[in-house]
Amino acid sequence: RALLRHLSRFLATFGYETTQVADCQRAAGIADSLSADLLLIDADSDFTAALALCRTVCERDRQSGHYVLLMADENSPDKLLEAVEAGADDFLAKPVVYGEVLMRLRAGARAVEFQRRTRQQRRREPVTGLLTRAAFQARLQAAGVSRASRNGQIACLSIDVDFVDLLARQFGRQVEQNLLGELGRLLDRVCDNDRAELAHFGDGQFAVLLPGVPGQEALRWAEDVRREIAALEFRAGETKLALTVSIGVGSAESVTASPEAVFEK
């Protein structure tokens, strides 16, 4: 614990926000609830428990992007192989050199950011199956060209799940993703516009593009969606949950306003 305290203070001076957890069984849940990017695991006291934590983190949510750095006295080839197979991304032998820890974490941060950008470039977001932000932006641009040729109307909606961070902290990241997946399927089902485009930007933020729909009709659609979601009953194990959403509606009825500008409003 002394090592963890010293490392925490050291890393804080370089801008890292750290949370110390002494119990491996609690660490995975806390890492998920905090959406931690980097996990620095001290495997010295119980190497087997540390490997179990690595496996739990990797199996629970493969989309989380956790980068796992394992610290241990054992640096034999067999131990290294076990750590890698358990999901560790890097291995740091003791005694710990603080400068080396900092360099390894910086490398891990770059890897996490690369993975995050790669996920953003996908056309479909894995949790909900809806469009990603990048794909939605491309559809916005295409809609702008189409509107210019038809002088048509268009509406854009931003839908935010209320208190989504609290949901993750209380019930875990997997429960949060299950609920977001259900919500994405519901939006896809209630959207009866054949040309509508739906997206999930992550963190409970959804977007909807409704070509050919005037502003007042989009407002009515948004209110119907809000009421339907509020009336639904979601479950986290045996716990019943009610979700609410906040919806912003923007519309353009002339070609002078681009869909991108309407959505940003």
Order of alpha helices (4+ residues) and beta strands (2+ residues): alpha-alpha-beta-alpha-beta-alpha-beta-alpha-alpha-beta-alpha-alpha-beta-beta-alpha-beta-beta-beta-alpha
